Amino acid sequence: MPLPEPPPPRPNTAFRRLRGQLSPAEFAASVRRAAREIGEQVSCDARYIGRVESGAIRCPNYAYERVFRHMFPDRALTDLGFASRESVRGHQARGPAGPPVPVPVPGPRPGPREPQDRGSVDVFEESELLRRSFMAGGAAAAAVAAAPRAGTPPRRAGRRVGEAEAAAVEEAVRRIRVLDDRHGADPLYAHTAKPLSAAYALLDAGGYSRSIAERLFAGAGELAISVGWLAHDSGRLSDARSHYAEALATARVSGDAALEAHAFCNTAFLARDAGHPREAVRAAQAAQRVAERLASPRLLSLLALREAGGLAWLTDRGGCERALLRAGTLFGRGPCDADPEWMSFFGEAELEGLEAQCWSALGDWKRAIEHARRAVALQNPHFTRNIALFTTELASDLVAGGAPDAAAASAGRALGLLDQVKSSRIRRMLDDTARILRPYGRDEAVADFLARYEATTARPEPTGRFEATGRTSPV
């Protein structure tokens, strides 16, 4: 049975009163600070606050609910002006107790459902458009659901492109990133052609205001980068290059410095993985020149790390150390409101992990192991893919540093995480580590890991093949 049409939005006056004299941007900043206090990930901005106050968001997703409960511990959601989750979801989609159950629509057979309280696949997100396009179950289906409807551009269908379409593109980017953080790229990439083509169809449709145009250009470019990253992580480096080039062209056409810096950042990362470290350095330096206009020390820190990675592969130890020092200094200035939304993954764990990769490329195994251990220990549990990556990285550094038993233990932990994370890139790294460990097979810990590893080789081959070797890190 299809879901009933939601009632027309009514302004959320209770939430507006809570904002008081703060501007929407200032209140959004306080929401982000509260999220950081409890280790939550939200991408709150003035636009989100406006959508809440207008009534477009009738009930927040679980991540926002946790943040609002932290900010206003003595108030229920209804006290904040939201509708109850039961009334928004509809009684037919939920029993009297227990987690919400999605309503299926025609589509591919869904995979196993995830627990809803993890926040990765929430049936009813903020966007009404996403609610109507939801497909039940599975990470890949949810990625498709996060897209705007493909097909005839809205202008040709007799209506203007507006807020709903721009919001759907932005939500598609956010949803794909969340799913990738938890599941890796392999189960997602094949399902992103439709979202990407739909986003650019909206741009081609025309008939939108200047403010909507800016959001559509930025959203389509960020979506191209997200799809490019999924191609990269699933081993399709040529596809990734094409998507990043598309994002860069979109940034240049629209004059979007933030999007241009992001496209150059990922291009640098890709070039290093493809075995072109000089290109990686040039792209990272170009990104830094653009990013100087954006007033985000954390972004400049990440870009300095991208440059350091290329310099390490060029065996330029002095240049690499200077870039690492610059990255650490910039990181130490802390987060700010100018930090791009896509940088939610870039915390202390990522800083340590990227530095570990530099020392590994330079053959300084002691430092590489030290920083890789910190990267694993500091990683936010939300980023399952990153934990698998840096655990694999640590295993590789340990075996190169002459500690095969410790390497086997770390590799075993990474192997267990690959039940949750499907990434051809990480799997390739683990395959290399297993190959290097085989001469140490008489060691009990090594033998145990190799037995577990060999038991997994009967799995179906990944959807992508890595086109070049290289140490990598999350986007």
N, C-alpha and C positions, 0 to 999 in steps of 0.2 A: 504494500500500500504506500503510495507516495506521501511524503511529509506535507502537512498543511502549509499554506503560504503564511509567512510570519506577519504579524500585525504591523501597521505603519509605525515607524520609530517615533518615540516621544522623548523630548529632551530630558536628560538626567540632571535634574536640578539639585539633587542631594550631592552628587559628585562635584557639581560646579561649586557648591558652598564649601566643600572641603578644600578646594583649591585656594579659596580666599583671595588675597591680593597678589598672589604669584601669577606670572604669565604662564600660558600653556607650556612654553619651553622650560621655564624654571621648575614648574611642577613635574614635568617629564624627567628632568635631571634628578629631582628628589626620588622619583620612582626607581630610576636606574641605580642610584646610590643605595637605596633600600634593598634592591635585588642583590647587589654585590655583598651586602652585609650577611645575607643568608645563602650565598653561593648559588643564586638563581641566575638564569640567562633570559633577559627580556630586552627588546629593542624599542623601548618607549621613546617617542618623540612628541612634538607639539601636535602633529597630525593625529596621532593615536588618541591623545587627550581630547582633541576636538571631536573625534568620532565617538568617544565615550559620552561626552557631554551632549552631543546631538541625539543620542539614543541609537546610533547605528550599531554599536556594540551593546547588545542586550545583556550578555553574560560573558565575563572574561574567560580565557582559557585557564588551565590549571596553574601554569607558571605565574600568570598575573594574579590569580586568586591568592597564591601563597604570598606574593609580595604585598598585596593590599592588606591581607590579614596581619602581616608583620608590621605594616605602617599604622594600621588601625585595629589593634588586637581586641578591642572591646566591641567591635561592630561586625555584624554578619553582612553577607553580600547584599541582601535586601536593604540593609541600613545605608549602604553606599549607593543605592539607587538602581541596582541591577535586578533583573528578574531572576527568580530561582532557576537553578539548572534544570530541574524537573520540568518546569513550565516551558522552557526554551526548547528542550529536546523533544518533548511530546511523550505522553505516557505510554504510547505503543512501542516506543523504542527503548524502554527501560522497565525492569521489574520493580517491585516495591523496595528492593534492596539490592545492593551490588553494583558493579560497574556498568556504565552505559553500553548498550549494544547497538552497533551501526545498522542502518536500514540499507540492505543491498539494492543496487541498481544493476541493469545488465552490464556485463563486462567480463574480463577474464576471471577465472576461478581464483579466489583470493588465497594468499598464503596464510600461515598461522597469525592470529591476532596477537598484538602485544598488550601487556597490561596497560590500561588507560592512564593509570596514575603516574606513568613515566613521562607523560607529556609529549611523546614523539608523534603519536597518531591520534589526535583529538578530533572526533567526528564533527563537532560543531565549533569551529573557530569563529573569529570575529566577523569575517566577511560572509554576508548572505549569499554572495555568488559562489563561494567555496562550499557552503552548506548544500547547495542544490546540485553541485557537480561531484559530491563525494562518492567514491567507490569503496566498497567495504573491504577492509583487511589488507595487510601486507604493506611493506615499505614502498614497493614499486607502484602499487595502485594509489597510494596516498600521494606520491609525487605527481601522478597524472591529475589527481583530484585538485592539487594545488594550482593547476593552470587555469587561465581563462579559457572560455569555450573557443575552440578553433572553428573555422568555417568562414561564412560570409562576413566581411568586416561590418561592424555595426552601422557605419554611415550608409552603406549600400542597403542595409536592412531597414533604413528609414529612421534611425535614431543616432544621436550624437554619442561619441565616446566621452565618458565622463569619470566621475569619482569611482564608481563601482569597478570599471575596467582597470583604471590605474591601480586601485587597491588590490585587485586580483593578481596583477603582475607582481606587485611588491610582495604579496603573501606567498606567491609561488616561489620566489627567491628564498624567503625565510623558511618555508616548509622544506624545500629541497636541502637546504643547509643543515637543518636539524636532523633530517633523516640520514644524510651523509655522515654527520658526526657520530651517529649511533650504528649505522649499518655498513658504511663503506660504499664505494661507487658501483660495484658490479651489478647489484640488483636494481639500480636506479637509472643508469645511463640510457638504456634502450627506450625508456619511457619519457625522455625529455625532448624529443624532436617536436612533439605536438605543442607543449607549452611554449617552446622557443619560437616556433613559426607563428603561433597565435599572437605572441607579444609583438612581433614585427608586423603582423597583419594589422594590429591596432594602430601602429605608427603610420602605416600606409593609408589607413582609412581616412585620416584627416578629420576636420570638423570638430576639433577640440580647442579649448582655451589654452592660453600660453602656460598657465600653471599646470594644467593637465599634460601638456606637451613635455614640459620639463620632467615631470614624474614618469611619463611613458618612456622617454629617451633613457633616463637613468635606470628605470626598472628593466627595460629590455637589455641594456648593456650589462647590468649586473646579472641578469639571467643568462646571458651568453657566457659570462665568466664562470658562473656556477656550472653550466653544462660543460664548458671547457675543462673545468676542474674534474668533473666526473669522468670525462674522457681520459684525462691525464692519469687519474688514480686507477682506472681500469685498463691502463696500458695502451691507449689509443693516442699516441703522442701527436700524430699528424692531425687528427681530428681536433685535439686540444689547441694546437697552433691556429687552426682555422677559426675556432670560436673566439680565441683571445684577440685575433686580428679583427674580427667582426666587432667585438666590444671596443677595441681601440678606435676603429673607424667611427663608431657611434659616439664615442666621447669627443672625438675631434669635430664632428659635425655639430654637436650640441654645445660645444665649449665647456664640457663638464670636467673640471680638473680632478675631482675626486675619482670619477670613473676612469679617467686616463691613468692616474697613479695606480689604481687597482689593476688595470689591464697590463701595465708595464711590470708591476710586481709579479703577477702570475707568469708573464712571459719570461722574466728572469729565472724563475723557479723551473719552468719547463725547459729552458735552454740548458740549464745545468744538468738536468736529468737526461737530456738528449745528447749529452757529451759535447756541448758548445759553451765552455765556461767563459770565453771572452764575450760572447753575445750576452751571457747572463750578467756579467759585470756592466756592460753598456746599458742593458735594459734597466738594471737596478739603479744606475746613476741617473738615467732619464727620469725614472719614477721619482727619485729624490728631488730633482729640479722642479718637477711639477708639484710635488707635495709640500715644498717650502711655502706655498701660498695657502695651505690648509690649516696651519696652526695646530697640528696634532703631533706631539713628540713621540707618541707610541707608534704612529704610522711611520715616521722617519726612522724609528728604532728598527722596525721590521724590515724596512727597505735597506738599512745598513747591514742587517744580517743577510739579506739576499745578496748584497754585494760581497760580503765576507765569504759566503759559500762559493761564489764563482772564483774569488781570489785564492781560496784554499785549493780548489781543483787545479788552479794554475801554479800551485806550489809557491805562491807569493806569500810567505809567512808574515813578513813585515806588514804588507798591505792588509792582510787578513786580520792581524792583531789590532791594527789601527781602526779598522771598520768595526771589530768587536767592541773595542773600547768606546767608540762613538755610540754604538747600539746600546751598551749598558748605561751610559750617561743619559741618553735620551729616555730610555725606559724608566730610569730612576725619577724622572720628573712626574711620573704618575699619569693616570688616565685623565681625560677631560671631555667636555661635551662635544668637542670637534672630532673626536675619534670616530672613524667610520663604523657603521653598524656591522659590516662583514668581519671586523676584527675581533669579534667576541671570543675567538679561540686563542687570541694572543695574550697570554699571561706569563707568569714567571716560568711555568713548566715549558712553554713553547720557547722562551728565550734560552733556557738551559738546553733543550733538545737541539735547537739549531746551532748553538755553540758546540755541542758535542759532535755534530756532523762535521763542523769545520776542523776540529782537532783530529777526527777520524781520517778525513781526507788528507791531512798533513802527516798522518802516521804517529801522532802523539797519543798513544793508547791510554796512558794513565789519565790524562786530562779528559779524553773522550769518555772513558768509563765513569769518571767522577761526575761529569755533567749529565751523562745519560741516566745515571742513577737518580740524580735530582729531578730530571724531567719526568721519570716514572713516578717518583714519590709525590711530586707536587701536582700531578695532573688531576683536573676536575673529573669526577666519575661520569659526568655527562658526555665527555669526549671519549667514548669507547674506542673509536678508531684510532685516536691519537695515543691512547694507552697501549694498544696493540703495536702501533708503529714504533714508539720509543722503547718498548720492551724488546722488540725484535732488534732494534738498533743497539741496545745494551748487550744483547746476546752476541751480536757480531763483533762488537768492540772487545768483549771479554775473551772470545776465542782468539782474536788477533793479539790480545794482550797476554796470552799464555795461561788462561784460566778456563780450560774446557769444561770442567765440572760445573763451575758457576754459570758458564755460557749455556750449558745444557739445561740448567734449572730455569734460567731466564727464557730460553727458547721454548721450553715446555709451557710456561705461563702464556707466552704469546700464542702458541698453538691452540691452547684452550680458548683464547679470545676470538680466534678465527671462526669459532662456531657462531659468533654473533656478528662479526665484521667480515664482509666480502669485498676484499680489495686485492686485485691482481698484483698491485705494486707491493703491498706488504707480503703477500704470499711469495712473490719472487725473492724478496729479501730473506725470508725464512728458508726458502729452498737453498739459497746460497750458503746460509749458515749451516744447514744440515749437511751440505756437501763438504764444507770445511771441517765439520766435526767427525766425519766418518773415520778418519785415521785414528781417532781417539776412542774407538768403539769398545775397547777393553775396559774403559772406565765405566763403572756401574751406572752413574748418573747419565752419562752420554748414551750408553746402550739403552737405557729406559726411554730417553727422549727419542732416539732413532726408531725404536719399535713403535712408539705412538705415532711418530711422523709417517713411517712407512704405511701404517694402517689407514692413513688418510689419503694416500696416493691413488686409491681406486675411485676417488670422487670424480665427477664430471669436470672437464677442463673449464677454466674461467672463460667468460665471454670475450675477454680481450687478451692480447698478447703484448707484453712489454717490448717496445721497439728498441730500447737502449737500456743499458744498466746504469746504475747510479744511486747514491744515497738520497733519500727524499724525505720530505716532511709535509705535514698537513697545510692546506691552504688557509 
